[in-house]
Amino acid sequence: MATPIRIKRSAVPGKAPSASDLQVGELALNTYDAELYTLRSRPGIGTNVVKIGGAAVKNVIYVNKDGDDTNSGDTLGRAKATIKSAVGIASEGDVIKISAGVYVENNPLKVAKQVSLIGDSLREVTVVPQNASQDLFHVNPGVYISDMSFTGTMNEGKAITAFEPDNIEYFAQSAYVRNCTNFVTNSIGMKIDGNKSLGPFKSMVTDSFTQYNSNGIGVSITNDGYAQIVSMFTINSDVGIFCGSGGQCDVTNSNSSFGNFGLISDGVGARKYTGILTAATTVDSDTFELDLTVPVQSIKTAEYTGETGMMTVTTHVPHGFEVGQGIDFRNMGWTCYYGDYSHTFVSADPAAIFSGGDYTHQFVSATSGAININSGAAIGNQLDITDATYTASSGLLELTSSAAHGMSTNDNVAVDILSLSFTCSRDNYQSVHTYPRSTDPIAGINTAVVVTGATTFNINVGSSPIHNDQPSGATYNPNTGDMVLTIGAHDFTGQTTLTAGSGSTYNGATGVLTINTTNPSHALVTGDYVRFDHESLTFTCSKDDHATNHAYPRVTDPTYNQWLPVTRVDANTFTCNVGISTAGDFTHTFVSAVSQGIKVAESTVGIKTEGIVFTCSKDDHATNHPYPRVTDPAYYRQMGVGATTADSITINVGVSTLDVFPSGVNGYVFEVNEVVGINTFVVHVGPNRFPHQYVSGGAAQIDVIRPFDGQVVYFDALYNTVGKIKVGSAGTGYIRAPEITIDPPSEPWGIKATAVASIKNGKVDEIDIVSSGRGYTSVPNIVLSSPQSGINTATATLELKPTYYAITKSTEVSGGISTITVSDNVPFAVGVGTTVPFYKQSRILASSHSFEYIGTGVDPVTSLPSKGAVPIQDNEVEDKNGGLTIFTSTDQTGNFRIGDGVIINQQTGTISGTFYSKSLFSTMTPFILALGGD
């Protein structure tokens, strides 16, 4: 009789039974979650609890061999059949759960950022690439792949995981591969090409990712890419781990077995920046003070292609940039149709529009003799004013004179036009305003005084009550920034215009712009407001020796589209402050101006914070949005009235389609992808679905950071040592090892390289370098002496190794100056003005690494020692062209190595190595002798 099915229950949200709670064939039901569980039993593997069907989970997508790609994937019962179908619908934060089975996938599989792919088990989930000419997975930031194996074959250079090449993303989080095995012949397990990612984290990380990829590469890290690798085992790979073009990685508790090469570090990355030596140094110095100052280049124009993410930039003068350099961009102005939404007026606050106003005034100064006494005992005298208090609600102005005024109440005085200067709380006391203006009630008349003291008296100059208007309608044009407000009958006056003329100047140190107008008389008074049209003023600048024209204001300038208070100088001249020059205190020379490019406010208004409400097509007019917000250009601003009608006024509140790049979301530094010409270069800044049009502004300069360990330099010229000597023709007839002659270097401080040969059966078997020499600028000749018998002389070839100096420490860059310390003493004197270029070194840092039978080949059978394969220790670690591998390792015979410096042979009990032979003998010999050593 069959065992009955028994149902256990729980109403606790999220609770699932453990394996000990269930018997085989028994079910458990969570009545709150509507989830059903049973116990899965697999002989030889074990038992575990699995969920059957159940309610859909928002962020989990299921894949199994019984699924269907037309399914939603939200439950096991509605699972997808392929991983590609699942990643096609996955979005940020989703988890794809892959059941046991073999999945032949139409690769590449493009995995969106922050999506996880989790298999049931490494041994039970197998993914096979269908297309050998394509990568398997294209990963984005935060992708997680675990618990699966990969089988099949790929073309050389194709990878199991690689960055998405067609949609390059900004990486703020690494992709992560864990507990996987790669059996795909010729493949690269992880291909980390820094050119295919943006930002500082061009990286992937891995834990327990075994590479049994015959003739492939375990991990390839290039172009400033980076990896953290834990417990990676490479077997029969062509190369276990490769770092090139500035790629770097940390490797811990890993292994390279069989295959051709273990760890390869090759070359350096692109030149990042160049320092200039500020003080001469002597022979064998290791510390240098450098000037790292770089010029700021003004941007003339730019083009952006959203589909590719490429931005082509043209500067006013030659930029001097190189491919691979990081360029720091600032304040480029663009239009972006992301902000081109229609707005529909909803309502307005009764006090939405305000003008005039009962604002607090603070006295600044008065002209000499500002007050004229026109009656009474002191008639004919003039008074100097030292203080003044104005009460806007009553119009009462209390004045303090520098000496006794001698007046009585009801004596008459007149106030000089524009003689009293105040600041005002309306603009947070940012600008100075002079009174009375010619249009003020007190201007040009006598008025009676009320005496309050020997030096104080009051006059009434007219109140300044706040005036409010409630718009009954409003329209907004996001492309121009114009807002038309319907307010009914009003007495506002529209703006007038002026044109700047010759003699206009700009002081970059103070920010003061002096305008000479072409008008016979501008009629402006101190405290009036003007606004300059976009790029309406053209200057040349001493920064490029006045070679090119520059138009201002640009959209990224601090006073763009702002109404600025002026200071009257005379009938044709006024000044205003447009901000100091961030590029430096360079001389500017006026060239030309756009006719009527200066707008003069005859009336000014403000908008109450969040005083006007609109709906917007961005959300299909679903919600109300009050303006201006504190982040909007019109917030807390005094704006001139533009056009007017009998019942409406127009004000410019800011263009919503204007955008400033970079915003900082994806950083400010982007690498040069291509140099088109001396003034034009291309960078990848990331794709965007909205079209952008460059408007104006912006600056670019080489990104200079504090020098760090991982960078290398050289001084003025790159010199070389002898890196390898390879036997060409082995020759014949040698009874004794031949003498080897290597040409000396041309530099006077250079050292000639030396080497010794060993022979076997009358032939030269190998050549060992005794001294690598130094100071070589070209490959020297190498000659082996003739054999003792016959004329068949052996030959050899040399490979040079460039001499870079690694940064070991540095000071913060201050005023453009940093002091660096390098790893080795520089064997020649270095003079002031010497150029010192900085590069990122290709570097592998490997601790506790195991090498087994490296050099025996990529075939799993013929590489076995039992088949006659012989390991090549030189292939365990190879540093080329300035690359560096820092490692501790153990090989198949138990030899322990600390780099090439110290080698401990456990079988013989001997210690050798370059560092040991250089220094340990001198310090250890007495100790060795005390122990009875030879």
Secondary structure, 3 states (H helix, E strand, C coil): CCCCCCEEEECCCCCCCCHHHCCCCCEEEECCCCEEEEEEEECCCEEEEEEECCCCCCCEEEECCCCCCCCCCCCHHHCECCHHHHHHHCCCCCEEEECCEEEEECCCEECCCCCEEEECCCCCEEEEECCCCCCCEEECCCCEEEEEEECCECCCCCEEEEECCCCCCECCCCEEEEEEEECCECCEEEEEEHHHCECCCCEEEEEEEEECCCCCEEEEEECCCEEEEECCEEECCCEEEEEECCCEEEEECCEEECECEEEEEECEEEEEEEEEECCCECCCEEEEEEECCCCCEEEEEEEEECCCCEEEEEECCCCCCCCCCEEEEECEEEEEHHHCCCEEEEEECCCCEEEECCCCEEEEEECCCCEEECCCCCCCCEECEEEEEEECCCCEEEEEECCCCCCCCCCEEEECCCCEEEEEHHHCCCCCEEECCCCCCCCCCCEECEECCCCEEEEECCCCCEEEECCCEEEECCCCCEEEEECCCCCCCCCEEECECCCCEEECCCCEEEEEECCCCCCCCCCCEEEECCCCEEEEEHHHCCCCEEEECCCCCCCCCCCEECEEEECCEEEEECCCCCCCCCEEEEEEECCCCEEECCCEEEECCCCEEEEEHHHCCCCCEEECCCCCCCCCCCEECCCECCCEEEEECCCCCEEEECCECCECEEEEEEECCCCEEEEECCCCCCCEEEEECCEEEECCCCCCCCEEECCCCCCEEEEEEEECCCCCCCCCCCCEEECCCCCCCCECCEEEEEEECCEEEEEEEEECCECECCCCCEEECCCCCCCCCCCEEEEEEECCEEEEEECCCECCEEEEEEEEEECCCECCCCEEEEEEECEEEEEEEEEECCCCECCCCCCCHHHCCCCCHHHCEEEECCCEEEEEEECCCCCEEECCCEEEECCCCEEECHHHHHHHHHHHHHHHHHCCCC
